[in-house]
C-alpha cells in the first residue's frame, strides 16, 4: 500500500520514537513531583517548551501542551473568551474550519453567542475585505485556520491579525496543517493563540499544544486544574512531548527542501491527470498561498468514496477529506465553504504527500486515477 494521506496523519519518525522510549524509561517521573526524579522530568519538559517556542518565534511562557489539535482549539477559544478585549458576543469563523472548531462554535451558539461563518472564494481564500465587512462592534473573537486541511490553501493570517488588532478582537488560528510545513516565525507572534499537533509532523499521536499570548490573562476552563498553570488537567505526557519536539526540530530544519520536493510532486501529479483534465477540478490558490503537499480535487461524475475504494483496491491510500469529518459521514467542510452542490461535494477527494512520497509513486497514482476514470466512463484506455 502506497500512502497518500499525510494530511490525516504521519508515521512516527524513528528518531522521535527512540526519544519517546528513552524518556519513558529514564525520565519517567511525574513532572509535578518535587523529588529529584520528578525534577529531571520537569527540566526536560521546560527544555521542550523553550525549544518549540524558539522554532516558531514566540515566548515560551505562552506554550501549553494538550492532547492534540482538537483539544487545543477548544481550550484556546475558551481562554480567549474568558479575557475578551471588549464587551460583545459576536464570533467570526471560516466555514471551512476543522470540525473541532465547529463543535466549539455550536456549543457557544447555544450559550448565546452570535456566530458568523465566512465562505471561501473559488481560490479557497477569505479576502481581508470580506472579513472587515463581517465585523460588528460586538465582535470579540475571530477564528480562522492558517492552512485548510482539505485543499491546502493558506489564509493571509498576517493581514487578518492587523485587522483584529485595529478592532480590538482576539484572533485564534488553527496551525495544525501549517506547523512544520511553513516558516511561522513572522506569523505566530501576531495571533492571540494558535494550536498545533504532533502526529501531523511525524511525532506521536495524542500530543499537541497551544500558544496563548502571555499578555492575555485567561481564566481556566477546568476549575482546580494544577497542570500547565491551570490550562488543562491531567499528568503531562513528557515522553510524547519530547518526541514531538524532536520531530518538530527535524521537519522545520528541512522546510525549504521539503517544499521544493512537494512542489515538484504536485506539478507531476497534476500533469499526469492530463488525459482526463476536462473532468478534473482542482481547488487551489496561486503561490504563495498554496501548500504544495495537499491536492484537493473532484472528478466530475465519480463519487469520491468510490474513487477512494478503487484506489485502495489498487494499493493507494487516499482520502475524501479530513479524517475527523469522515468519521461523521458528512461532506468535507471545504466543499460547503466553496459553494459546491451536494452531488459535487460527494465527488471530492484529497491527495497529500509526505516524506516517503516519490516521483515514481506519484506518477503511478495519477495514471491509476486516469485508468479508473476511463474504465468507469466506459472510455477505452489509450
FIDO-839096 format. One record per residue (C-alpha): chain; residue in one letter; x negated, y negated, z; residue number from 1. Coordinates in steps of 0.2 Angstrom, whole numbers. Each point is the difference from the previous one (the first is absolute). Layout:
<rs>
<r ch="A" aa="A" u="X" v="Y" w="Z" i="NUM"/>
...
</rs>
This chain:
<rs>
<r ch="A" aa="X" u="0" v="0" w="0" i="1"/>
<r ch="A" aa="X" u="-7" v="-17" w="-5" i="2"/>
<r ch="A" aa="X" u="5" v="-14" w="12" i="3"/>
<r ch="A" aa="X" u="7" v="-16" w="-6" i="4"/>
<r ch="A" aa="X" u="10" v="-6" w="15" i="5"/>
<r ch="A" aa="X" u="-14" v="-10" w="10" i="6"/>
<r ch="A" aa="X" u="12" v="-14" w="3" i="7"/>
<r ch="A" aa="X" u="10" v="12" w="11" i="8"/>
<r ch="A" aa="X" u="-15" v="7" w="10" i="9"/>
<r ch="A" aa="X" u="-18" v="4" w="-2" i="10"/>
<r ch="A" aa="X" u="-11" v="15" w="5" i="11"/>
<r ch="A" aa="X" u="-10" v="-2" w="16" i="12"/>
<r ch="A" aa="X" u="-18" v="-6" w="-4" i="13"/>
<r ch="A" aa="X" u="-13" v="13" w="5" i="14"/>
<r ch="A" aa="X" u="-10" v="-12" w="10" i="15"/>
<r ch="A" aa="X" u="15" v="-7" w="9" i="16"/>
<r ch="A" aa="X" u="5" v="18" w="4" i="17"/>
<r ch="A" aa="X" u="-17" v="3" w="8" i="18"/>
<r ch="A" aa="X" u="2" v="-16" w="10" i="19"/>
<r ch="A" aa="X" u="17" v="5" w="6" i="20"/>
<r ch="A" aa="X" u="-6" v="17" w="6" i="21"/>
<r ch="A" aa="X" u="-16" v="-8" w="9" i="22"/>
<r ch="A" aa="X" u="11" v="-13" w="8" i="23"/>
<r ch="A" aa="X" u="13" v="12" w="5" i="24"/>
<r ch="A" aa="X" u="-12" v="12" w="8" i="25"/>
<r ch="A" aa="X" u="-13" v="-12" w="7" i="26"/>
<r ch="A" aa="X" u="9" v="-16" w="4" i="27"/>
<r ch="A" aa="X" u="16" v="8" w="5" i="28"/>
<r ch="A" aa="X" u="3" v="-11" w="16" i="29"/>
<r ch="A" aa="X" u="16" v="-11" w="1" i="30"/>
<r ch="A" aa="X" u="-6" v="-17" w="-5" i="31"/>
<r ch="A" aa="X" u="11" v="-8" w="14" i="32"/>
<r ch="A" aa="X" u="-9" v="11" w="13" i="33"/>
<r ch="A" aa="X" u="-12" v="-9" w="12" i="34"/>
<r ch="A" aa="X" u="-13" v="13" w="1" i="35"/>
<r ch="A" aa="X" u="-16" v="1" w="-11" i="36"/>
<r ch="A" aa="X" u="8" v="13" w="-12" i="37"/>
<r ch="A" aa="X" u="15" v="-11" w="-3" i="38"/>
<r ch="A" aa="X" u="-12" v="-15" w="-1" i="39"/>
<r ch="A" aa="X" u="-10" v="8" w="-14" i="40"/>
<r ch="A" aa="X" u="17" v="3" w="-10" i="41"/>
<r ch="A" aa="X" u="5" v="-18" w="4" i="42"/>
<r ch="A" aa="X" u="-17" v="-7" w="-7" i="43"/>
<r ch="A" aa="X" u="2" v="10" w="-16" i="44"/>
<r ch="A" aa="X" u="18" v="-6" w="-2" i="45"/>
<r ch="A" aa="X" u="-5" v="-18" w="2" i="46"/>
<r ch="A" aa="X" u="-15" v="3" w="-13" i="47"/>
<r ch="A" aa="X" u="13" v="6" w="-12" i="48"/>
<r ch="A" aa="X" u="12" v="-15" w="3" i="49"/>
<r ch="A" aa="X" u="-15" v="-12" w="-3" i="50"/>
<r ch="A" aa="X" u="-6" v="9" w="-16" i="51"/>
<r ch="A" aa="X" u="18" v="1" w="-8" i="52"/>
<r ch="A" aa="X" u="2" v="-19" w="4" i="53"/>
<r ch="A" aa="X" u="-16" v="-4" w="-8" i="54"/>
<r ch="A" aa="X" u="4" v="10" w="-16" i="55"/>
<r ch="A" aa="X" u="16" v="-11" w="-3" i="56"/>
<r ch="A" aa="X" u="-7" v="-16" w="8" i="57"/>
<r ch="A" aa="X" u="11" v="-2" w="15" i="58"/>
<r ch="A" aa="X" u="-2" v="-2" w="19" i="59"/>
<r ch="A" aa="X" u="-1" v="17" w="8" i="60"/>
<r ch="A" aa="X" u="11" v="-6" w="14" i="61"/>
<r ch="A" aa="X" u="15" v="1" w="-12" i="62"/>
<r ch="A" aa="X" u="-3" v="18" w="-5" i="63"/>
<r ch="A" aa="X" u="12" v="13" w="8" i="64"/>
<r ch="A" aa="X" u="0" v="18" w="-4" i="65"/>
<r ch="A" aa="X" u="17" v="9" w="-4" i="66"/>
<r ch="A" aa="X" u="5" v="17" w="-7" i="67"/>
<r ch="A" aa="X" u="1" v="-7" w="-18" i="68"/>
<r ch="A" aa="X" u="7" v="-13" w="-12" i="69"/>
<r ch="A" aa="X" u="18" v="3" w="4" i="70"/>
<r ch="A" aa="X" u="-2" v="-2" w="19" i="71"/>
<r ch="A" aa="X" u="-11" v="-15" w="-3" i="72"/>
<r ch="A" aa="X" u="12" v="-9" w="-11" i="73"/>
<r ch="A" aa="X" u="14" v="2" w="13" i="74"/>
<r ch="A" aa="X" u="-11" v="-6" w="15" i="75"/>
<r ch="A" aa="X" u="-7" v="-14" w="-10" i="76"/>
<r ch="A" aa="X" u="17" v="-7" w="-5" i="77"/>
<r ch="A" aa="X" u="6" v="2" w="18" i="78"/>
<r ch="A" aa="X" u="-15" v="-9" w="7" i="79"/>
<r ch="A" aa="X" u="1" v="-15" w="-12" i="80"/>
<r ch="A" aa="X" u="19" v="-2" w="4" i="81"/>
<r ch="A" aa="X" u="-4" v="0" w="18" i="82"/>
<r ch="A" aa="X" u="-11" v="-16" w="-3" i="83"/>
<r ch="A" aa="X" u="8" v="-9" w="-14" i="84"/>
<r ch="A" aa="X" u="-7" v="-17" w="-5" i="85"/>
<r ch="A" aa="X" u="18" v="-8" w="0" i="86"/>
<r ch="A" aa="X" u="18" v="3" w="4" i="87"/>
<r ch="A" aa="X" u="9" v="11" w="-13" i="88"/>
<r ch="A" aa="X" u="6" v="17" w="-5" i="89"/>
<r ch="A" aa="X" u="-4" v="1" w="-19" i="90"/>
<r ch="A" aa="X" u="-12" v="13" w="-7" i="91"/>
<r ch="A" aa="X" u="-6" v="1" w="-18" i="92"/>
<r ch="A" aa="X" u="-7" v="16" w="-7" i="93"/>
<r ch="A" aa="X" u="-3" v="8" w="-17" i="94"/>
<r ch="A" aa="X" u="13" v="12" w="-6" i="95"/>
<r ch="A" aa="X" u="-14" v="12" w="-5" i="96"/>
<r ch="A" aa="X" u="-7" v="1" w="18" i="97"/>
<r ch="A" aa="X" u="-5" v="17" w="8" i="98"/>
<r ch="A" aa="X" u="15" v="10" w="8" i="99"/>
<r ch="A" aa="X" u="-7" v="-4" w="17" i="100"/>
<r ch="A" aa="X" u="2" v="-18" w="-3" i="101"/>
<r ch="A" aa="X" u="18" v="2" w="-6" i="102"/>
<r ch="A" aa="X" u="3" v="11" w="15" i="103"/>
<r ch="A" aa="X" u="-5" v="-14" w="12" i="104"/>
<r ch="A" aa="X" u="10" v="-13" w="-10" i="105"/>
<r ch="A" aa="X" u="16" v="10" w="1" i="106"/>
<r ch="A" aa="X" u="-2" v="1" w="19" i="107"/>
<r ch="A" aa="X" u="-3" v="-19" w="1" i="108"/>
<r ch="A" aa="X" u="15" v="-3" w="-11" i="109"/>
<r ch="A" aa="X" u="11" v="9" w="12" i="110"/>
<r ch="A" aa="X" u="-8" v="-10" w="14" i="111"/>
<r ch="A" aa="X" u="6" v="-16" w="-9" i="112"/>
<r ch="A" aa="X" u="-15" v="-5" w="-11" i="113"/>
<r ch="A" aa="X" u="4" v="-6" w="-18" i="114"/>
<r ch="A" aa="X" u="-10" v="9" w="-13" i="115"/>
<r ch="A" aa="X" u="-5" v="-6" w="-17" i="116"/>
<r ch="A" aa="X" u="-7" v="13" w="-12" i="117"/>
<r ch="A" aa="X" u="-10" v="-7" w="-15" i="118"/>
<r ch="A" aa="X" u="0" v="10" w="-17" i="119"/>
<r ch="A" aa="X" u="-15" v="2" w="-11" i="120"/>
<r ch="A" aa="X" u="-3" v="-8" w="-17" i="121"/>
<r ch="A" aa="X" u="-3" v="12" w="-14" i="122"/>
<r ch="A" aa="X" u="-19" v="-1" w="4" i="123"/>
<r ch="A" aa="X" u="3" v="7" w="17" i="124"/>
<r ch="A" aa="X" u="-4" v="-16" w="9" i="125"/>
<r ch="A" aa="X" u="9" v="-13" w="11" i="126"/>
<r ch="A" aa="X" u="-3" v="-17" w="-6" i="127"/>
<r ch="A" aa="X" u="-5" v="-13" w="14" i="128"/>
<r ch="A" aa="X" u="14" v="-12" w="-7" i="129"/>
<r ch="A" aa="X" u="12" v="14" w="2" i="130"/>
<r ch="A" aa="X" u="-4" v="2" w="18" i="131"/>
<r ch="A" aa="X" u="0" v="-19" w="4" i="132"/>
<r ch="A" aa="X" u="18" v="0" w="-7" i="133"/>
<r ch="A" aa="X" u="5" v="13" w="13" i="134"/>
<r ch="A" aa="X" u="-7" v="-9" w="15" i="135"/>
<r ch="A" aa="X" u="13" v="-8" w="12" i="136"/>
<r ch="A" aa="X" u="-3" v="-10" w="15" i="137"/>
<r ch="A" aa="X" u="4" v="15" w="10" i="138"/>
<r ch="A" aa="X" u="-13" v="11" w="-8" i="139"/>
<r ch="A" aa="X" u="-12" v="7" w="13" i="140"/>
<r ch="A" aa="X" u="-8" v="15" w="-8" i="141"/>
<r ch="A" aa="X" u="-5" v="6" w="-18" i="142"/>
<r ch="A" aa="X" u="-6" v="18" w="-3" i="143"/>
<r ch="A" aa="X" u="-7" v="4" w="-17" i="144"/>
<r ch="A" aa="X" u="-11" v="15" w="-4" i="145"/>
<r ch="A" aa="X" u="-17" v="-4" w="-8" i="146"/>
<r ch="A" aa="X" u="0" v="14" w="-12" i="147"/>
<r ch="A" aa="X" u="15" v="9" w="-6" i="148"/>
<r ch="A" aa="X" u="-2" v="19" w="3" i="149"/>
<r ch="A" aa="X" u="10" v="5" w="-15" i="150"/>
<r ch="A" aa="X" u="-7" v="-11" w="-14" i="151"/>
<r ch="A" aa="X" u="-15" v="-7" w="8" i="152"/>
<r ch="A" aa="X" u="3" v="-19" w="-3" i="153"/>
<r ch="A" aa="X" u="-9" v="-12" w="11" i="154"/>
<r ch="A" aa="X" u="10" v="-14" w="8" i="155"/>
<r ch="A" aa="X" u="-8" v="-17" w="2" i="156"/>
<r ch="A" aa="X" u="-1" v="1" w="19" i="157"/>
<r ch="A" aa="X" u="-12" v="-15" w="0" i="158"/>
<r ch="A" aa="X" u="12" v="-12" w="-8" i="159"/>
<r ch="A" aa="X" u="14" v="7" w="10" i="160"/>
<r ch="A" aa="X" u="-10" v="-2" w="17" i="161"/>
<r ch="A" aa="X" u="-2" v="-19" w="-5" i="162"/>
<r ch="A" aa="X" u="19" v="-1" w="-2" i="163"/>
<r ch="A" aa="X" u="3" v="8" w="17" i="164"/>
<r ch="A" aa="X" u="-12" v="-11" w="9" i="165"/>
<r ch="A" aa="X" u="8" v="-16" w="-8" i="166"/>
<r ch="A" aa="X" u="17" v="6" w="6" i="167"/>
<r ch="A" aa="X" u="-5" v="7" w="17" i="168"/>
<r ch="A" aa="X" u="5" v="18" w="-4" i="169"/>
<r ch="A" aa="X" u="-9" v="15" w="5" i="170"/>
<r ch="A" aa="X" u="-6" v="12" w="-14" i="171"/>
<r ch="A" aa="X" u="-2" v="18" w="2" i="172"/>
<r ch="A" aa="X" u="-8" v="10" w="-15" i="173"/>
<r ch="A" aa="X" u="0" v="19" w="-2" i="174"/>
<r ch="A" aa="X" u="-18" v="3" w="-5" i="175"/>
<r ch="A" aa="X" u="1" v="19" w="0" i="176"/>
<r ch="A" aa="X" u="-3" v="2" w="-19" i="177"/>
<r ch="A" aa="X" u="-13" v="-15" w="-1" i="178"/>
<r ch="A" aa="X" u="-11" v="5" w="15" i="179"/>
<r ch="A" aa="X" u="-15" v="8" w="-7" i="180"/>
<r ch="A" aa="X" u="5" v="-4" w="-18" i="181"/>
<r ch="A" aa="X" u="-2" v="-19" w="0" i="182"/>
<r ch="A" aa="X" u="-12" v="-12" w="8" i="183"/>
<r ch="A" aa="X" u="11" v="-7" w="14" i="184"/>
<r ch="A" aa="X" u="-12" v="-12" w="9" i="185"/>
<r ch="A" aa="X" u="7" v="-15" w="-9" i="186"/>
<r ch="A" aa="X" u="18" v="5" w="3" i="187"/>
<r ch="A" aa="X" u="1" v="9" w="17" i="188"/>
<r ch="A" aa="X" u="-3" v="-15" w="11" i="189"/>
<r ch="A" aa="X" u="14" v="-10" w="-9" i="190"/>
<r ch="A" aa="X" u="14" v="11" w="6" i="191"/>
<r ch="A" aa="X" u="9" v="1" w="17" i="192"/>
<r ch="A" aa="X" u="-2" v="19" w="0" i="193"/>
<r ch="A" aa="X" u="-3" v="15" w="-12" i="194"/>
<r ch="A" aa="X" u="1" v="19" w="1" i="195"/>
<r ch="A" aa="X" u="-12" v="13" w="-6" i="196"/>
<r ch="A" aa="X" u="-1" v="19" w="0" i="197"/>
<r ch="A" aa="X" u="-14" v="13" w="1" i="198"/>
<r ch="A" aa="X" u="7" v="14" w="-12" i="199"/>
<r ch="A" aa="X" u="0" v="-12" w="-15" i="200"/>
<r ch="A" aa="X" u="-19" v="-2" w="1" i="201"/>
<r ch="A" aa="X" u="-6" v="18" w="3" i="202"/>
<r ch="A" aa="X" u="2" v="-2" w="18" i="203"/>
<r ch="A" aa="X" u="11" v="11" w="12" i="204"/>
<r ch="A" aa="X" u="19" v="0" w="0" i="205"/>
<r ch="A" aa="X" u="9" v="-7" w="15" i="206"/>
<r ch="A" aa="X" u="-11" v="-15" w="2" i="207"/>
<r ch="A" aa="X" u="0" v="-18" w="-5" i="208"/>
<r ch="A" aa="X" u="0" v="-17" w="6" i="209"/>
<r ch="A" aa="X" u="7" v="-18" w="1" i="210"/>
<r ch="A" aa="X" u="-8" v="-17" w="0" i="211"/>
<r ch="A" aa="X" u="9" v="-14" w="9" i="212"/>
<r ch="A" aa="X" u="-8" v="-17" w="0" i="213"/>
<r ch="A" aa="X" u="-6" v="-1" w="18" i="214"/>
<r ch="A" aa="X" u="7" v="-18" w="2" i="215"/>
<r ch="A" aa="X" u="17" v="7" w="-1" i="216"/>
<r ch="A" aa="X" u="7" v="4" w="18" i="217"/>
<r ch="A" aa="X" u="11" v="15" w="-3" i="218"/>
<r ch="A" aa="X" u="10" v="10" w="12" i="219"/>
<r ch="A" aa="X" u="-1" v="19" w="1" i="220"/>
<r ch="A" aa="X" u="14" v="9" w="-8" i="221"/>
<r ch="A" aa="X" u="-2" v="15" w="12" i="222"/>
<r ch="A" aa="X" u="1" v="-6" w="18" i="223"/>
<r ch="A" aa="X" u="-13" v="6" w="12" i="224"/>
<r ch="A" aa="X" u="-12" v="6" w="-14" i="225"/>
<r ch="A" aa="X" u="-18" v="-1" w="6" i="226"/>
<r ch="A" aa="X" u="-9" v="6" w="-16" i="227"/>
<r ch="A" aa="X" u="-6" v="-13" w="-13" i="228"/>
<r ch="A" aa="X" u="4" v="-14" w="11" i="229"/>
<r ch="A" aa="X" u="17" v="5" w="1" i="230"/>
<r ch="A" aa="X" u="3" v="1" w="-19" i="231"/>
<r ch="A" aa="X" u="5" v="18" w="0" i="232"/>
<r ch="A" aa="X" u="1" v="15" w="12" i="233"/>
<r ch="A" aa="X" u="-10" v="16" w="-1" i="234"/>
<r ch="A" aa="X" u="-18" v="6" w="3" i="235"/>
<r ch="A" aa="X" u="-11" v="-6" w="-15" i="236"/>
<r ch="A" aa="X" u="-5" v="12" w="-13" i="237"/>
<r ch="A" aa="X" u="-19" v="-5" w="1" i="238"/>
<r ch="A" aa="X" u="-6" v="15" w="-11" i="239"/>
<r ch="A" aa="X" u="12" v="-6" w="-14" i="240"/>
<r ch="A" aa="X" u="-4" v="-18" w="2" i="241"/>
<r ch="A" aa="X" u="-19" v="4" w="-1" i="242"/>
<r ch="A" aa="X" u="3" v="11" w="-16" i="243"/>
<r ch="A" aa="X" u="11" v="-14" w="-8" i="244"/>
<r ch="A" aa="X" u="-13" v="-13" w="4" i="245"/>
<r ch="A" aa="X" u="-13" v="11" w="-10" i="246"/>
<r ch="A" aa="X" u="12" v="2" w="-14" i="247"/>
<r ch="A" aa="X" u="3" v="-18" w="-1" i="248"/>
<r ch="A" aa="X" u="-19" v="-4" w="0" i="249"/>
<r ch="A" aa="X" u="-2" v="12" w="-14" i="250"/>
<r ch="A" aa="X" u="14" v="-6" w="-11" i="251"/>
<r ch="A" aa="X" u="-3" v="-18" w="2" i="252"/>
<r ch="A" aa="X" u="-18" v="2" w="-3" i="253"/>
<r ch="A" aa="X" u="5" v="7" w="-17" i="254"/>
<r ch="A" aa="X" u="13" v="-12" w="-5" i="255"/>
<r ch="A" aa="X" u="-8" v="-7" w="-16" i="256"/>
<r ch="A" aa="X" u="-5" v="18" w="-6" i="257"/>
<r ch="A" aa="X" u="17" v="7" w="3" i="258"/>
<r ch="A" aa="X" u="9" v="-14" w="-8" i="259"/>
<r ch="A" aa="X" u="-10" v="1" w="-16" i="260"/>
<r ch="A" aa="X" u="4" v="19" w="0" i="261"/>
<r ch="A" aa="X" u="18" v="-2" w="2" i="262"/>
<r ch="A" aa="X" u="1" v="-13" w="-13" i="263"/>
<r ch="A" aa="X" u="-8" v="12" w="-13" i="264"/>
<r ch="A" aa="X" u="12" v="14" w="6" i="265"/>
<r ch="A" aa="X" u="15" v="-11" w="-2" i="266"/>
<r ch="A" aa="X" u="-4" v="-6" w="-17" i="267"/>
<r ch="A" aa="X" u="-4" v="18" w="-6" i="268"/>
<r ch="A" aa="X" u="16" v="7" w="8" i="269"/>
<r ch="A" aa="X" u="11" v="-13" w="-9" i="270"/>
<r ch="A" aa="X" u="-9" v="2" w="-16" i="271"/>
<r ch="A" aa="X" u="4" v="19" w="1" i="272"/>
<r ch="A" aa="X" u="18" v="-4" w="1" i="273"/>
<r ch="A" aa="X" u="-1" v="-8" w="-17" i="274"/>
<r ch="A" aa="X" u="10" v="13" w="-10" i="275"/>
<r ch="A" aa="X" u="15" v="-3" w="11" i="276"/>
<r ch="A" aa="X" u="-2" v="-19" w="3" i="277"/>
<r ch="A" aa="X" u="17" v="-5" w="-6" i="278"/>
<r ch="A" aa="X" u="8" v="11" w="14" i="279"/>
<r ch="A" aa="X" u="-12" v="-6" w="14" i="280"/>
<r ch="A" aa="X" u="2" v="-16" w="10" i="281"/>
<r ch="A" aa="X" u="-14" v="-4" w="12" i="282"/>
<r ch="A" aa="X" u="3" v="-12" w="14" i="283"/>
<r ch="A" aa="X" u="-15" v="-10" w="3" i="284"/>
<r ch="A" aa="X" u="-7" v="-18" w="2" i="285"/>
<r ch="A" aa="X" u="-15" v="-8" w="-9" i="286"/>
<r ch="A" aa="X" u="-17" v="1" w="8" i="287"/>
<r ch="A" aa="X" u="-4" v="-5" w="14" i="288"/>
<r ch="A" aa="X" u="17" v="3" w="7" i="289"/>
<r ch="A" aa="X" u="0" v="19" w="-4" i="290"/>
<r ch="A" aa="X" u="-8" v="14" w="10" i="291"/>
<r ch="A" aa="X" u="-8" v="11" w="-13" i="292"/>
<r ch="A" aa="X" u="3" v="17" w="9" i="293"/>
<r ch="A" aa="X" u="19" v="0" w="0" i="294"/>
<r ch="A" aa="X" u="10" v="2" w="-16" i="295"/>
<r ch="A" aa="X" u="19" v="-2" w="2" i="296"/>
<r ch="A" aa="X" u="10" v="5" w="-15" i="297"/>
<r ch="A" aa="X" u="15" v="7" w="-7" i="298"/>
<r ch="A" aa="X" u="3" v="11" w="-16" i="299"/>
<r ch="A" aa="X" u="17" v="-4" w="-8" i="300"/>
<r ch="A" aa="X" u="12" v="14" w="0" i="301"/>
<r ch="A" aa="X" u="-10" v="11" w="13" i="302"/>
<r ch="A" aa="X" u="4" v="1" w="18" i="303"/>
<r ch="A" aa="X" u="-16" v="-3" w="11" i="304"/>
<r ch="A" aa="X" u="5" v="15" w="11" i="305"/>
<r ch="A" aa="X" u="0" v="11" w="-15" i="306"/>
<r ch="A" aa="X" u="-17" v="-7" w="-7" i="307"/>
<r ch="A" aa="X" u="-8" v="2" w="17" i="308"/>
<r ch="A" aa="X" u="6" v="19" w="1" i="309"/>
<r ch="A" aa="X" u="-6" v="3" w="-18" i="310"/>
<r ch="A" aa="X" u="-17" v="-8" w="4" i="311"/>
<r ch="A" aa="X" u="-1" v="10" w="16" i="312"/>
<r ch="A" aa="X" u="3" v="16" w="-10" i="313"/>
<r ch="A" aa="X" u="-15" v="-5" w="-11" i="314"/>
<r ch="A" aa="X" u="-11" v="-3" w="15" i="315"/>
<r ch="A" aa="X" u="1" v="-19" w="2" i="316"/>
<r ch="A" aa="X" u="7" v="-8" w="16" i="317"/>
<r ch="A" aa="X" u="8" v="-16" w="-3" i="318"/>
<r ch="A" aa="X" u="15" v="-9" w="9" i="319"/>
<r ch="A" aa="X" u="16" v="-9" w="-3" i="320"/>
<r ch="A" aa="X" u="-5" v="-14" w="12" i="321"/>
<r ch="A" aa="X" u="-4" v="-3" w="19" i="322"/>
<r ch="A" aa="X" u="0" v="16" w="9" i="323"/>
<r ch="A" aa="X" u="10" v="-8" w="15" i="324"/>
<r ch="A" aa="X" u="13" v="-5" w="-13" i="325"/>
<r ch="A" aa="X" u="1" v="17" w="-8" i="326"/>
<r ch="A" aa="X" u="4" v="8" w="17" i="327"/>
<r ch="A" aa="X" u="16" v="-11" w="0" i="328"/>
<r ch="A" aa="X" u="5" v="7" w="-18" i="329"/>
<r ch="A" aa="X" u="2" v="-18" w="-7" i="330"/>
<r ch="A" aa="X" u="-8" v="-9" w="-14" i="331"/>
<r ch="A" aa="X" u="-16" v="-9" w="3" i="332"/>
<r ch="A" aa="X" u="3" v="-18" w="7" i="333"/>
<r ch="A" aa="X" u="-10" v="-8" w="-14" i="334"/>
<r ch="A" aa="X" u="13" v="6" w="-13" i="335"/>
<r ch="A" aa="X" u="13" v="-9" w="9" i="336"/>
<r ch="A" aa="X" u="-11" v="-16" w="2" i="337"/>
<r ch="A" aa="X" u="-3" v="1" w="-18" i="338"/>
<r ch="A" aa="X" u="18" v="0" w="-5" i="339"/>
<r ch="A" aa="X" u="0" v="17" w="-7" i="340"/>
<r ch="A" aa="X" u="17" v="10" w="-3" i="341"/>
<r ch="A" aa="X" u="2" v="16" w="10" i="342"/>
<r ch="A" aa="X" u="-3" v="10" w="-15" i="343"/>
<r ch="A" aa="X" u="-16" v="-10" w="-4" i="344"/>
<r ch="A" aa="X" u="-6" v="2" w="19" i="345"/>
<r ch="A" aa="X" u="2" v="19" w="-1" i="346"/>
<r ch="A" aa="X" u="-13" v="0" w="-14" i="347"/>
<r ch="A" aa="X" u="-14" v="-8" w="10" i="348"/>
<r ch="A" aa="X" u="-16" v="9" w="4" i="349"/>
<r ch="A" aa="X" u="-16" v="-5" w="8" i="350"/>
<r ch="A" aa="X" u="-18" v="5" w="-5" i="351"/>
<r ch="A" aa="X" u="-14" v="-5" w="13" i="352"/>
<r ch="A" aa="X" u="-18" v="3" w="-2" i="353"/>
<r ch="A" aa="X" u="-13" v="4" w="14" i="354"/>
<r ch="A" aa="X" u="-18" v="5" w="3" i="355"/>
<r ch="A" aa="X" u="1" v="17" w="-8" i="356"/>
<r ch="A" aa="X" u="9" v="-7" w="-16" i="357"/>
<r ch="A" aa="X" u="-10" v="2" w="-16" i="358"/>
<r ch="A" aa="X" u="2" v="-5" w="-18" i="359"/>
<r ch="A" aa="X" u="2" v="17" w="-6" i="360"/>
<r ch="A" aa="X" u="14" v="4" w="13" i="361"/>
<r ch="A" aa="X" u="9" v="-17" w="-4" i="362"/>
<r ch="A" aa="X" u="0" v="3" w="-19" i="363"/>
<r ch="A" aa="X" u="6" v="18" w="3" i="364"/>
<r ch="A" aa="X" u="15" v="-7" w="11" i="365"/>
<r ch="A" aa="X" u="4" v="-13" w="-14" i="366"/>
<r ch="A" aa="X" u="0" v="13" w="-13" i="367"/>
<r ch="A" aa="X" u="11" v="12" w="10" i="368"/>
<r ch="A" aa="X" u="13" v="-14" w="3" i="369"/>
<r ch="A" aa="X" u="0" v="-3" w="-19" i="370"/>
<r ch="A" aa="X" u="3" v="19" w="-3" i="371"/>
<r ch="A" aa="X" u="14" v="1" w="14" i="372"/>
<r ch="A" aa="X" u="9" v="-15" w="-8" i="373"/>
<r ch="A" aa="X" u="-1" v="7" w="-18" i="374"/>
<r ch="A" aa="X" u="6" v="17" w="6" i="375"/>
<r ch="A" aa="X" u="14" v="-8" w="10" i="376"/>
<r ch="A" aa="X" u="5" v="-11" w="-15" i="377"/>
<r ch="A" aa="X" u="-1" v="14" w="-12" i="378"/>
<r ch="A" aa="X" u="-14" v="-8" w="-10" i="379"/>
<r ch="A" aa="X" u="-14" v="11" w="-7" i="380"/>
<r ch="A" aa="X" u="-17" v="-2" w="9" i="381"/>
<r ch="A" aa="X" u="-13" v="-7" w="-13" i="382"/>
</rs>
